Amino acid sequence: MKTINTLAKHYDQEARERLQNPKDSGIYSQNLKDLNPENSRLGFGCAELFTFLEREQIQNKRVLDIGCGAGADMIYLNQIFSPKEIMGIDISEEMIRLANQRFSQTHLKAIKTSIEEFSDPQKFDLILSNAVIHLNQRKTPIFQKIYDLLEDEGEFLCADFMTQTPVHPKLLQEFQTSGGLFLFGGLESRDVYLNGLASAGFEEVEVLETRCFDPSPQIRNILASKPDLLSSLRQTQFLIVILKARKMAPCQIIPILCPQCKSTRTIKHYASINRQIHLNLCKKISGQLWSPCPSCERLEIEAWMQYHDMDAKKMVVALPPEQKHLRAELEKSLLGPMQKQMPHYHFYLCFGLSEFKKLCQQ
């Protein structure tokens, strides 16, 4: 709570200073600046997110902006995509006051609260966050809260500060002693950040863009009084990462017939190649690749097996022999999306171990 209060006071002051001395935020394209010049000067994020969105994702949908600041992203989102409702939350009272003053339509609303304390009886189709989550060192509960607030088909679009490798200990110490104001000392590595999203339950996490940046110009005053931090900064590679996380990845529900008792159950097969390979690997490591039939306890393949030869640009998907009668349907529904995603690859479907071995050795 102490860190949140410290940050809230800091951003209250930021809002007042930006109003007194308007300046280009440096994150929006010229098209957006021309669309609403005043709005472009009140952005507090680290990237423009709108190029990664499609109208059908947002039109007539509910959107939540975490750390909405003065509402700049919300106003642009409303002008471009016409969502049903946009709600913003922020810990800064001044930011919320400024945002609500600027909203001219009732379906735009900003409230003062943190993501940890926020609740809403309805789910959201899209959740945005622009240079916010890095402010909190305990990111796992935040990712879990975002996951819970999304519709099953919902997405989380985020731009945030991260590092290539773990942050230097001196920077972390400065972050802790400053009550969170030395923001760049509390950053997580990209791998830790992405793993946190996966651990929260997101089925698909995709990095859309990565840019390197130097935080030194933004903390000149701190560096002037603490020059020893400069060498620590230079030893750390800082990144701006734009990512998208889907609560539920697109998948195919496949029936599995037990050859012994003829009962049928279903498993999920994901259209995303990386997702399915990751799922199979996890099941293999944890010993769940084979599972008993619920009716007769005969051991059956639980996860689909895939052989991936990157040198030969070949992927073989192996299925139980009992599914051979579904070959035409599965080639279209499973291999089709894979071929579209990776047109330079050769994809094969096989049924049974002998056919699998033969295709892998070709």
C-alpha positions as CSV (number, residue, x, y, z in Angstrom):
1,M,0.0,0.0,0.0
2,K,2.9,2.4,0.8
3,T,4.3,1.9,-2.7
4,I,0.9,2.5,-4.3
5,N,0.4,5.7,-2.3
6,T,3.9,6.9,-3.3
7,L,3.3,6.2,-7.0
8,A,-0.2,7.8,-6.8
9,K,1.3,11.0,-5.5
10,H,4.0,10.9,-8.1
11,Y,1.5,10.6,-11.0
12,D,-0.8,13.2,-9.4
13,Q,2.2,15.6,-9.8
14,E,2.8,14.3,-13.4
15,A,-0.8,15.1,-14.4
16,R,-0.5,18.7,-13.0
17,E,2.8,19.3,-14.8
18,R,1.6,17.9,-18.1
19,L,-1.4,20.3,-18.0
20,Q,0.8,23.3,-17.2
21,N,3.4,22.4,-19.8
22,P,1.8,20.3,-22.6
23,K,4.3,18.4,-24.7
24,D,4.3,15.7,-27.3
25,S,4.2,12.3,-25.6
26,G,6.3,10.8,-28.4
27,I,4.3,7.6,-28.7
28,Y,1.5,8.3,-31.2
29,S,1.7,8.3,-35.0
30,Q,1.2,11.4,-37.1
31,N,-2.2,10.1,-38.1
32,L,-3.3,10.0,-34.5
33,K,-1.8,13.4,-33.7
34,D,-3.7,14.9,-36.7
35,L,-6.9,13.1,-35.5
36,N,-6.8,14.7,-32.0
37,P,-3.7,16.9,-31.4
38,E,-4.6,17.7,-27.8
39,N,-5.1,14.1,-26.9
40,S,-1.7,13.1,-28.2
41,R,0.0,15.3,-25.6
42,L,-1.7,13.5,-22.7
43,G,-0.4,10.0,-23.3
44,F,1.7,8.4,-20.6
45,G,2.4,5.0,-22.2
46,C,5.5,3.6,-23.9
47,A,4.0,2.5,-27.3
48,E,1.0,2.9,-29.6
49,L,-1.1,-0.2,-29.4
50,F,-3.8,0.5,-32.0
51,T,-1.9,-1.0,-35.0
52,F,-2.2,-4.4,-33.3
53,L,-6.0,-4.3,-33.1
54,E,-8.8,-5.1,-35.5
55,R,-12.2,-3.4,-35.6
56,E,-14.1,-6.7,-35.2
57,Q,-12.2,-7.3,-32.0
58,I,-13.5,-4.1,-30.4
59,Q,-16.6,-2.9,-32.1
60,N,-19.6,-3.2,-29.7
61,K,-17.3,-4.9,-27.1
62,R,-16.3,-4.1,-23.5
63,V,-12.8,-2.8,-23.0
64,L,-10.8,-2.2,-19.8
65,D,-7.7,0.1,-19.7
66,I,-5.5,-0.7,-16.7
67,G,-3.6,2.5,-15.7
68,C,-5.6,4.7,-18.0
69,G,-3.8,7.9,-16.9
70,A,-5.5,10.9,-18.5
71,G,-7.6,8.7,-20.8
72,A,-5.6,9.3,-24.0
73,D,-5.6,5.7,-25.2
74,M,-9.3,5.4,-24.3
75,I,-10.2,8.4,-26.4
76,Y,-8.3,7.2,-29.4
77,L,-9.7,3.7,-29.0
78,N,-13.2,5.2,-29.0
79,Q,-12.6,7.4,-32.1
80,I,-11.1,4.6,-34.1
81,F,-13.0,1.4,-33.2
82,S,-16.4,2.4,-31.6
83,P,-16.5,-0.1,-28.7
84,K,-19.7,-0.6,-26.6
85,E,-18.0,0.5,-23.4
86,I,-14.5,1.6,-22.3
87,M,-13.7,1.6,-18.6
88,G,-10.4,2.9,-17.3
89,I,-8.8,2.5,-13.9
90,D,-5.8,4.3,-12.3
91,I,-4.4,4.9,-8.8
92,S,-3.9,8.7,-9.4
93,E,-6.8,10.9,-8.4
94,E,-5.6,13.7,-10.6
95,M,-5.3,11.5,-13.7
96,I,-8.9,10.2,-13.1
97,R,-10.2,13.7,-12.6
98,L,-8.5,14.8,-15.8
99,A,-9.7,11.8,-17.8
100,N,-13.4,12.1,-16.8
101,Q,-13.3,15.9,-17.6
102,R,-12.2,15.1,-21.1
103,F,-14.8,12.3,-21.8
104,S,-17.8,13.6,-23.8
105,Q,-19.6,10.2,-24.1
106,T,-21.3,8.2,-21.3
107,H,-19.8,4.9,-22.4
108,L,-16.3,6.2,-21.4
109,K,-15.7,6.1,-17.7
110,A,-12.6,6.2,-15.4
111,I,-12.5,5.3,-11.8
112,K,-9.8,5.6,-9.1
113,T,-8.7,2.1,-8.0
114,S,-5.8,-0.4,-8.4
115,I,-6.1,-3.5,-10.5
116,E,-5.8,-5.6,-7.3
117,E,-8.9,-3.9,-5.8
118,F,-10.9,-3.5,-9.0
119,S,-14.0,-5.7,-9.6
120,D,-16.8,-5.8,-12.1
121,P,-19.9,-8.1,-12.4
122,Q,-19.4,-8.3,-16.2
123,K,-16.4,-9.7,-18.1
124,F,-14.3,-7.8,-20.6
125,D,-13.6,-8.7,-24.3
126,L,-10.3,-6.8,-24.3
127,I,-8.0,-5.5,-21.6
128,L,-5.2,-3.0,-22.3
129,S,-2.2,-1.9,-20.3
130,N,0.4,0.6,-21.5
131,A,3.5,0.9,-19.4
132,V,1.8,0.1,-16.1
133,I,2.3,-3.4,-14.8
134,H,6.1,-3.0,-14.5
135,L,5.3,-0.6,-11.6
136,N,4.3,-3.6,-9.4
137,Q,6.8,-6.3,-8.4
138,R,4.1,-8.8,-7.6
139,K,2.9,-9.4,-11.1
140,T,1.5,-12.9,-10.8
141,P,-1.6,-11.8,-8.9
142,I,-2.2,-9.0,-11.5
143,F,-1.9,-11.5,-14.4
144,Q,-4.4,-13.8,-12.6
145,K,-6.8,-10.9,-12.0
146,I,-6.6,-9.9,-15.7
147,Y,-7.3,-13.5,-16.7
148,D,-10.3,-13.7,-14.4
149,L,-11.7,-10.4,-15.8
150,L,-11.7,-11.6,-19.4
151,E,-14.3,-13.4,-21.4
152,D,-13.3,-16.9,-22.5
153,E,-12.5,-15.5,-26.0
154,G,-11.0,-12.3,-24.6
155,E,-7.5,-10.9,-25.1
156,F,-5.0,-8.9,-23.1
157,L,-2.9,-6.4,-25.1
158,C,0.1,-4.9,-23.3
159,A,3.1,-2.7,-23.8
160,D,5.6,-2.7,-21.0
161,F,9.2,-2.1,-19.9
162,M,11.2,-5.3,-19.4
163,T,14.9,-6.4,-19.5
164,Q,16.7,-8.9,-21.6
165,T,18.3,-10.5,-18.5
166,P,17.6,-10.1,-14.7
167,V,18.1,-6.5,-13.6
168,H,21.3,-5.5,-11.8
169,P,21.1,-5.9,-8.0
170,K,22.1,-2.3,-7.4
171,L,19.1,-1.1,-9.5
172,L,16.7,-3.4,-7.6
173,Q,18.0,-2.1,-4.3
174,E,17.4,1.5,-5.5
175,F,13.9,0.5,-6.6
176,Q,13.1,-0.9,-3.1
177,T,14.5,2.0,-1.2
178,S,12.8,4.6,-3.4
179,G,9.3,3.1,-2.7
180,G,9.0,2.2,-6.3
181,L,9.8,5.6,-7.8
182,F,13.0,4.3,-9.4
183,L,10.9,2.4,-11.8
184,F,13.6,0.8,-13.9
185,G,15.1,-1.1,-10.9
186,G,12.0,-3.1,-10.5
187,L,11.7,-4.5,-14.0
188,E,11.5,-8.2,-14.8
189,S,13.2,-10.1,-17.6
190,R,11.0,-10.8,-20.6
191,D,11.1,-14.5,-20.0
192,V,9.9,-14.1,-16.4
193,Y,7.2,-11.8,-17.5
194,L,5.9,-14.1,-20.3
195,N,6.1,-17.2,-18.0
196,G,4.0,-15.3,-15.5
197,L,1.2,-14.9,-18.0
198,A,1.4,-18.6,-18.9
199,S,1.3,-19.5,-15.2
200,A,-1.9,-17.4,-14.8
201,G,-3.6,-19.6,-17.3
202,F,-3.3,-17.8,-20.6
203,E,-3.3,-20.4,-23.3
204,E,-1.4,-18.4,-25.9
205,V,1.1,-15.6,-25.4
206,E,2.6,-13.8,-28.4
207,V,5.3,-11.2,-28.5
208,L,4.3,-8.7,-31.2
209,E,7.2,-6.3,-31.1
210,T,10.4,-5.7,-29.1
211,R,12.5,-2.5,-29.0
212,C,15.6,-1.6,-27.0
213,F,15.7,1.6,-25.1
214,D,18.0,3.6,-22.9
215,P,16.3,4.9,-19.6
216,S,19.2,7.3,-18.8
217,P,17.6,10.4,-20.2
218,Q,14.5,9.9,-18.1
219,I,16.4,9.6,-14.8
220,R,19.1,12.3,-15.3
221,N,18.4,13.8,-11.8
222,I,18.8,10.5,-10.0
223,L,22.0,9.7,-12.0
224,A,23.5,13.1,-11.1
225,S,23.2,12.4,-7.4
226,K,24.0,8.7,-7.7
227,P,26.6,8.2,-10.5
228,D,27.3,4.6,-9.4
229,L,24.0,3.6,-10.8
230,L,25.1,4.6,-14.3
231,S,27.5,1.6,-14.7
232,S,24.7,-0.7,-13.4
233,L,22.3,0.7,-16.0
234,R,24.8,0.1,-18.8
235,Q,25.1,-3.6,-17.8
236,T,21.4,-4.1,-18.2
237,Q,19.6,-4.3,-21.6
238,F,16.3,-2.6,-21.3
239,L,13.3,-3.4,-23.6
240,I,9.9,-2.2,-24.6
241,V,7.8,-5.3,-25.4
242,I,4.4,-5.3,-26.9
243,L,2.6,-8.6,-26.4
244,K,-0.8,-10.2,-26.8
245,A,-2.2,-13.0,-24.5
246,R,-5.3,-15.0,-25.3
247,K,-7.3,-16.5,-22.4
248,M,-8.3,-19.4,-24.6
249,A,-6.4,-20.3,-27.8
250,P,-8.3,-21.5,-30.9
251,C,-8.6,-25.2,-30.8
252,Q,-10.3,-28.2,-32.4
253,I,-12.4,-30.5,-30.2
254,I,-11.4,-34.0,-31.4
255,P,-13.3,-37.2,-30.5
256,I,-11.2,-40.2,-29.3
257,L,-12.8,-43.6,-29.7
258,C,-11.6,-46.4,-27.4
259,P,-11.1,-49.5,-29.6
260,Q,-11.8,-51.8,-26.6
261,C,-15.1,-50.5,-25.2
262,K,-16.1,-48.2,-28.1
263,S,-16.7,-45.3,-25.7
264,T,-15.9,-41.8,-26.9
265,R,-14.2,-38.9,-25.1
266,T,-12.8,-35.6,-26.4
267,I,-9.5,-33.8,-26.3
268,K,-8.4,-30.3,-27.4
269,H,-6.0,-29.8,-30.3
270,Y,-4.7,-26.3,-30.6
271,A,-4.3,-24.5,-34.0
272,S,-1.2,-22.8,-32.7
273,I,1.8,-25.0,-33.4
274,N,3.9,-23.7,-30.5
275,R,1.0,-24.2,-28.1
276,Q,0.4,-27.8,-29.1
277,I,4.1,-28.7,-29.0
278,H,4.4,-27.1,-25.6
279,L,1.4,-28.9,-24.3
280,N,2.6,-32.3,-25.5
281,L,6.1,-31.7,-24.0
282,C,4.6,-30.8,-20.6
283,K,2.4,-33.9,-20.6
284,K,5.4,-36.1,-21.6
285,I,7.5,-34.6,-18.8
286,S,4.8,-35.0,-16.2
287,G,3.9,-38.6,-17.4
288,Q,0.5,-37.7,-18.7
289,L,1.0,-38.7,-22.3
290,W,-1.0,-41.8,-21.8
291,S,-4.2,-41.9,-19.7
292,P,-6.7,-44.7,-19.0
293,C,-10.1,-44.8,-20.8
294,P,-12.7,-43.5,-18.3
295,S,-14.9,-46.6,-19.1
296,C,-12.6,-49.6,-19.4
297,E,-9.2,-48.2,-18.2
298,R,-7.4,-49.1,-21.4
299,L,-4.3,-46.8,-21.8
300,E,-4.8,-44.3,-24.6
301,I,-2.9,-41.4,-26.1
302,E,-3.9,-38.3,-24.2
303,A,-1.8,-35.8,-26.2
304,W,-1.0,-35.7,-29.9
305,M,2.6,-36.5,-30.8
306,Q,4.5,-34.2,-33.2
307,Y,7.9,-34.6,-34.8
308,H,9.5,-31.3,-35.8
309,D,12.6,-31.3,-38.0
310,M,13.7,-27.6,-38.4
311,D,16.5,-28.5,-40.8
312,A,14.3,-30.4,-43.2
313,K,11.4,-28.0,-42.6
314,K,9.1,-30.9,-41.8
315,M,6.5,-31.6,-39.2
316,V,4.8,-35.0,-38.6
317,V,1.6,-35.2,-36.5
318,A,1.0,-38.7,-35.1
319,L,-2.5,-39.9,-34.1
320,P,-4.0,-43.2,-32.8
321,P,-4.8,-45.7,-35.6
322,E,-8.4,-45.6,-34.5
323,Q,-8.7,-42.1,-36.0
324,K,-7.6,-43.1,-39.5
325,H,-11.2,-42.8,-40.8
326,L,-11.0,-39.1,-40.0
327,R,-7.9,-38.5,-42.2
328,A,-9.5,-36.2,-44.7
329,E,-11.3,-34.1,-42.1
330,L,-8.2,-33.8,-39.9
331,E,-5.9,-32.9,-42.8
332,K,-8.2,-30.0,-43.5
333,S,-8.9,-28.9,-39.9
334,L,-5.4,-29.5,-38.3
335,L,-2.8,-29.4,-41.1
336,G,-4.6,-26.6,-42.9
337,P,-4.0,-23.9,-40.3
338,M,-0.4,-25.1,-39.8
339,Q,0.4,-24.9,-43.5
340,K,-1.1,-21.4,-43.6
341,Q,1.0,-20.3,-40.7
342,M,4.2,-21.8,-42.0
343,P,3.9,-22.2,-45.8
344,H,7.6,-23.1,-46.2
345,Y,7.1,-26.3,-44.2
346,H,5.9,-29.8,-45.2
347,F,3.2,-31.2,-42.9
348,Y,2.2,-34.9,-42.6
349,L,-0.5,-36.7,-40.8
350,C,0.0,-40.3,-39.8
351,F,-1.8,-43.0,-37.8
352,G,0.1,-45.5,-35.7
353,L,3.8,-45.9,-34.7
354,S,5.1,-47.6,-37.9
355,E,3.8,-44.9,-40.2
356,F,5.1,-42.2,-37.8
357,K,8.6,-43.8,-37.8
358,K,8.7,-44.0,-41.6
359,L,7.7,-40.4,-42.1
360,C,10.3,-39.2,-39.5
361,Q,13.1,-41.1,-41.3
362,Q,12.3,-39.8,-44.8
